[in-house]
Amino acid sequence: MSLQAPAPALGSVRCVWPAAATLGEGTCWSVREQSLYWVDILEKRLYRHTPGTGEQRQWTLDDTISAVAERTDGPGLVVTLRRGFAFYEPATGALRRLDEPEPERTANRFNDGKCDAHGRFWGGTMDTACREPTGALYRFDGPGRCVRAFDAGFAVSNGPTWSLDGRTMFFNDTVRRTVHAFAFDPASGTLGASRVFLRFERGDGFPDGMTTDAAGRLWIAHWGAACVSCHDPDSGAELARVSLPTDHISNVAFGGPALKTLFITSARFELGPGQLAEQPLAGALFAVETDAAGLPANLFGASA
C-alpha cells in the first residue's frame, strides 16, 4: 500500500484579472513567455496574463476557443475551436483551421484539452446544451492525423491530465460527477481499461478542469461549488481545498517562475442577476501561492 501524498500549504486567494469572463477556461502556462494563456469560450476571447510585468492582453477570434497549448514545430499555439483543431498566432492574428473530426455531431463543440508528454494534443467534445451523451475524446498528432480515441458518451467532458509516470490518464464525465482513470500507453498514446477514480458528492458541484503537480497530486476545479480540491493520486483522498468567492470554478494550472502559483479560472455563465450581485468577481482569473510545484505544460509536437 502506498503512502498518502502530503497535504500542500496554501496562501490567500487573490484576483489577478477581474475579466468578467462568461466562461473562463483553457489555462496554459507558457514557460518561455512567463505568461498564462486562458480563454473565454463563449465570448471567443484568448487572454494572456504576464505576472512579471503586469501586462494583460486579449484577442477576439471569429469562433469559440476552448483549449490552448504552445507549439514546438512553429510559432504560436495549437487551439481547439468549436468544431476542431487550429493553429493560431497571437502575434499576427493568423488562424489556420485544421482537422474537424466529428462533422456529423452538429450539436457538439470542443471543450477542454491539453498535450501529453509526447506532444500529442488531446481534446474532448461535449453537447453544447450539456444534455446529450455525445462527447468524445480526440488525439491530435498533427494536421491530417486526428483519431477518435474514446467515444465517451459524456454530455460534458473535461480534462485530461496524467499521472507522474504517464501511465494513467484522468478524464472527467462532468455531468455524472465522475473522474475516470484510464490505463495509458505513453509510447503509442492509446487508452486501456478505465476505472472510477473519484465521484463528487452532490454538494461538491461538478468536476471541471484539472492538473497534476510535481508530487503527482490532482487539482480539480469544482463547477458550482466555489472551490478547487487537491487529491492523493492513488486513493483519491482529498488533501486540501481552495475556497473561491464565486460558484463556477472551471480550470486550474500552475505557473510563475517556480511553478508554485496556482491560477484558477471562473465563469459568469448560468448565474442570475442576484447571484452576480453577490459574486462580483464571477468570471475573474484568480491566483494562490502554494508550496506545491506544478509541472511545465507539455508542448505540442515535442515528439509526436
C-alpha positions as CSV (number, residue, x, y, z in Angstrom):
1,M,0.0,0.0,0.0
2,S,1.4,3.4,-1.0
3,L,1.7,6.2,1.5
4,Q,-0.7,9.1,1.1
5,A,0.7,12.2,-0.5
6,P,1.3,15.1,1.9
7,A,-1.2,18.0,2.1
8,P,0.0,21.1,0.4
9,A,0.3,24.5,2.1
10,L,-1.9,27.3,0.6
11,G,-1.7,31.1,0.7
12,S,-4.5,33.5,0.3
13,V,-6.6,33.7,-2.9
14,R,-6.2,36.9,-4.9
15,C,-7.9,38.2,-8.0
16,V,-5.3,38.9,-10.7
17,W,-7.7,39.8,-13.5
18,P,-11.4,40.8,-13.0
19,A,-12.2,40.0,-16.6
20,A,-15.9,39.1,-16.0
21,A,-15.5,36.1,-18.4
22,T,-18.7,34.5,-19.4
23,L,-17.0,31.1,-19.5
24,G,-13.3,31.3,-18.4
25,E,-11.3,28.1,-19.2
26,G,-8.3,26.8,-21.1
27,T,-5.4,27.6,-18.7
28,C,-1.9,27.1,-20.0
29,W,1.3,28.5,-18.5
30,S,4.0,29.4,-21.0
31,V,7.4,28.9,-19.5
32,R,9.2,30.7,-22.4
33,E,6.9,33.7,-22.2
34,Q,6.4,33.6,-18.4
35,S,2.7,34.2,-19.1
36,L,-0.6,32.4,-18.5
37,Y,-2.8,31.9,-21.5
38,W,-6.5,31.3,-20.8
39,V,-9.8,31.8,-22.7
40,D,-13.4,32.9,-22.5
41,I,-15.1,30.2,-24.6
42,L,-18.4,31.8,-25.3
43,E,-17.0,35.3,-25.9
44,K,-14.4,33.9,-28.3
45,R,-11.5,35.5,-26.5
46,L,-7.9,34.5,-25.8
47,Y,-6.2,36.1,-22.8
48,R,-2.6,36.4,-21.8
49,H,-1.6,37.4,-18.3
50,T,2.1,38.2,-17.6
51,P,2.7,38.5,-13.8
52,G,6.2,39.8,-14.1
53,T,5.3,42.9,-16.0
54,G,1.6,43.2,-15.2
55,E,0.8,43.1,-18.9
56,Q,-2.7,41.7,-19.8
57,R,-3.5,41.2,-23.5
58,Q,-6.6,39.8,-25.2
59,W,-7.5,38.7,-28.7
60,T,-11.0,38.1,-30.1
61,L,-11.4,35.3,-32.6
62,D,-14.3,34.6,-35.0
63,D,-15.0,31.2,-33.4
64,T,-15.2,29.8,-29.9
65,I,-11.8,28.9,-28.4
66,S,-11.7,26.4,-25.6
67,A,-8.2,24.9,-25.0
68,V,-4.6,26.1,-25.7
69,A,-1.1,24.6,-26.0
70,E,2.2,26.0,-27.2
71,R,3.9,24.6,-30.3
72,T,7.4,23.4,-30.8
73,D,7.2,23.0,-34.5
74,G,6.1,26.5,-35.4
75,P,5.1,29.9,-33.9
76,G,2.1,30.4,-31.7
77,L,-0.4,28.0,-30.4
78,V,-2.5,24.9,-31.1
79,V,-6.1,25.5,-30.0
80,T,-9.5,23.9,-30.1
81,L,-12.2,25.9,-31.8
82,R,-15.9,24.9,-31.8
83,R,-15.6,22.2,-34.4
84,G,-11.9,21.2,-34.4
85,F,-8.2,22.0,-34.1
86,A,-6.3,25.0,-35.4
87,F,-3.0,26.8,-35.3
88,Y,-3.2,30.4,-34.0
89,E,-0.5,33.1,-33.9
90,P,-1.4,35.8,-31.4
91,A,1.5,38.0,-32.8
92,T,-0.1,38.2,-36.2
93,G,-3.7,37.0,-35.7
94,A,-3.1,34.3,-38.3
95,L,-5.6,31.3,-37.8
96,R,-5.2,28.1,-39.7
97,R,-8.1,25.7,-39.3
98,L,-7.1,22.0,-39.3
99,D,-8.9,18.7,-38.6
100,E,-12.7,18.8,-37.8
101,P,-13.2,15.2,-36.6
102,E,-17.0,14.9,-36.0
103,P,-18.9,16.8,-38.7
104,E,-22.0,14.5,-38.0
105,R,-22.3,15.7,-34.4
106,T,-23.6,19.2,-35.3
107,A,-24.7,20.0,-31.7
108,N,-21.3,19.4,-30.2
109,R,-18.4,21.7,-29.6
110,F,-14.9,21.2,-28.3
111,N,-14.3,21.9,-24.6
112,D,-11.2,21.1,-22.5
113,G,-7.8,19.7,-23.7
114,K,-4.1,19.6,-23.3
115,C,-0.9,17.9,-24.6
116,D,0.6,14.7,-23.3
117,A,4.4,14.3,-22.7
118,H,4.9,13.2,-26.3
119,G,3.4,16.4,-27.7
120,R,0.1,15.0,-28.8
121,F,-2.9,17.3,-28.2
122,W,-5.9,15.7,-26.5
123,G,-9.3,17.5,-26.9
124,G,-12.7,16.5,-25.7
125,T,-16.1,17.4,-27.1
126,M,-19.4,18.0,-25.4
127,D,-23.1,18.6,-26.2
128,T,-23.5,22.4,-26.4
129,A,-26.7,22.1,-24.4
130,C,-25.0,19.9,-21.8
131,R,-27.7,17.2,-22.1
132,E,-27.0,14.6,-24.8
133,P,-24.2,12.0,-24.2
134,T,-22.4,12.8,-27.4
135,G,-19.0,13.8,-26.2
136,A,-15.8,12.1,-27.4
137,L,-12.0,12.4,-26.8
138,Y,-9.7,13.0,-29.8
139,R,-5.9,12.6,-30.1
140,F,-4.5,15.2,-32.5
141,D,-0.9,14.3,-33.6
142,G,-0.8,17.0,-36.4
143,P,-2.7,18.0,-39.5
144,G,-4.4,15.0,-41.0
145,R,-3.5,12.9,-38.0
146,C,-6.5,13.0,-35.7
147,V,-8.2,10.0,-34.2
148,R,-11.2,9.4,-32.0
149,A,-9.5,7.8,-29.0
150,F,-12.6,7.3,-26.9
151,D,-16.3,7.7,-27.7
152,A,-17.0,8.8,-24.2
153,G,-20.8,9.0,-24.1
154,F,-20.4,12.0,-21.8
155,A,-22.6,15.1,-22.1
156,V,-19.7,17.3,-20.9
157,S,-16.1,16.1,-21.0
158,N,-13.3,17.8,-19.1
159,G,-9.6,17.3,-18.5
160,P,-7.5,15.4,-19.2
161,T,-4.4,15.2,-17.0
162,W,-1.9,12.4,-16.5
163,S,-0.2,10.6,-13.6
164,L,3.5,11.3,-13.0
165,D,4.6,8.1,-14.7
166,G,2.4,8.9,-17.7
167,R,0.6,5.5,-17.4
168,T,-2.7,6.8,-16.2
169,M,-4.9,9.4,-17.9
170,F,-7.6,11.1,-15.8
171,F,-10.7,12.3,-17.7
172,N,-13.9,13.8,-16.3
173,D,-17.5,12.9,-17.0
174,T,-18.7,16.3,-15.6
175,V,-22.5,15.9,-15.7
176,R,-22.2,12.5,-13.9
177,R,-19.8,14.0,-11.3
178,T,-17.2,11.3,-12.1
179,V,-13.4,11.4,-12.6
180,H,-12.2,8.3,-14.6
181,A,-8.7,6.9,-14.6
182,F,-7.7,5.1,-17.9
183,A,-4.7,2.9,-18.4
184,F,-2.5,4.9,-20.8
185,D,0.4,3.8,-23.1
186,P,2.7,6.8,-23.3
187,A,4.6,5.4,-26.3
188,S,1.6,4.8,-28.6
189,G,-0.9,7.3,-27.0
190,T,-3.6,4.6,-26.7
191,L,-6.1,4.1,-23.9
192,G,-6.7,0.9,-22.0
193,A,-9.2,-0.2,-19.3
194,S,-10.8,2.5,-17.2
195,R,-11.9,2.7,-13.6
196,V,-13.8,5.3,-11.5
197,F,-11.1,7.3,-9.6
198,L,-13.4,9.7,-7.8
199,R,-17.1,10.6,-7.5
200,F,-18.2,14.1,-6.4
201,E,-20.9,14.3,-3.8
202,R,-23.9,16.5,-4.8
203,G,-22.8,19.4,-2.6
204,D,-19.4,19.4,-4.2
205,G,-20.6,20.5,-7.6
206,F,-19.1,19.0,-10.8
207,P,-15.5,18.1,-11.7
208,D,-14.2,20.5,-14.4
209,G,-10.7,21.3,-15.5
210,M,-7.7,19.7,-13.6
211,T,-3.9,19.4,-13.4
212,T,-1.2,17.3,-11.9
213,D,1.6,18.7,-9.7
214,A,5.2,17.5,-9.3
215,A,4.2,15.3,-6.4
216,G,1.5,13.6,-8.5
217,R,-1.4,15.2,-6.7
218,L,-4.5,16.0,-8.7
219,W,-6.0,19.6,-8.5
220,I,-9.6,19.7,-9.7
221,A,-11.9,22.7,-10.3
222,H,-15.4,22.4,-8.9
223,W,-18.1,23.9,-11.2
224,G,-20.9,25.0,-9.0
225,A,-19.1,24.6,-5.6
226,A,-16.8,27.6,-5.4
227,C,-13.6,25.7,-4.8
228,V,-10.6,23.7,-6.1
229,S,-9.7,20.4,-4.4
230,C,-6.4,18.6,-4.2
231,H,-6.3,14.8,-4.2
232,D,-4.0,11.9,-3.5
233,P,-3.2,10.3,-6.9
234,D,-3.7,6.7,-5.6
235,S,-6.6,6.8,-3.2
236,G,-8.4,9.9,-4.4
237,A,-8.5,11.2,-0.8
238,E,-8.9,15.0,-0.5
239,L,-5.8,16.6,0.8
240,A,-6.7,20.3,0.6
241,R,-9.3,22.7,-0.7
242,V,-9.1,26.2,-2.1
243,S,-12.2,28.3,-1.4
244,L,-13.1,30.9,-4.1
245,P,-15.5,33.9,-4.0
246,T,-17.7,32.7,-6.9
247,D,-19.6,29.5,-7.7
248,H,-18.4,28.4,-11.1
249,I,-14.7,27.4,-11.0
250,S,-13.6,26.0,-14.3
251,N,-9.9,25.3,-14.7
252,V,-6.5,25.3,-13.0
253,A,-2.8,25.5,-14.0
254,F,0.4,26.0,-12.1
255,G,2.6,28.9,-13.2
256,G,5.0,31.6,-12.1
257,P,8.9,31.4,-12.1
258,A,8.9,28.3,-9.8
259,L,5.6,26.9,-11.0
260,K,4.2,27.4,-7.5
261,T,1.3,29.8,-8.3
262,L,-2.0,28.0,-8.9
263,F,-4.0,30.0,-11.4
264,I,-7.8,29.5,-11.4
265,T,-10.4,30.5,-13.9
266,S,-14.1,31.1,-13.2
267,A,-17.3,31.9,-15.1
268,R,-20.4,34.1,-15.0
269,F,-22.4,31.6,-17.2
270,E,-25.7,30.4,-15.7
271,L,-25.5,32.9,-12.8
272,G,-28.7,35.0,-12.3
273,P,-28.7,38.8,-11.5
274,G,-28.9,38.2,-7.8
275,Q,-26.0,35.7,-7.8
276,L,-23.9,38.1,-9.9
277,A,-24.6,40.9,-7.5
278,E,-23.4,38.7,-4.6
279,Q,-20.4,37.4,-6.7
280,P,-18.9,40.5,-8.3
281,L,-15.7,38.5,-9.1
282,A,-17.5,35.9,-11.2
283,G,-15.5,35.4,-14.4
284,A,-12.3,36.5,-12.8
285,L,-8.8,34.9,-13.0
286,F,-7.6,34.1,-9.5
287,A,-4.2,33.0,-8.1
288,V,-3.0,31.4,-4.9
289,E,0.6,30.7,-3.8
290,T,1.3,27.1,-2.7
291,D,4.3,25.1,-1.6
292,A,3.4,22.6,-4.3
293,A,5.3,22.8,-7.6
294,G,3.5,22.2,-10.8
295,L,4.8,20.6,-14.0
296,P,5.7,22.5,-17.1
297,A,2.9,22.4,-19.7
298,N,3.7,19.9,-22.4
299,L,4.4,21.4,-25.8
300,F,2.6,20.3,-29.0
301,G,4.7,18.4,-31.5
302,A,7.5,17.6,-29.0
303,S,7.9,14.1,-30.3
304,A,4.5,13.3,-31.9
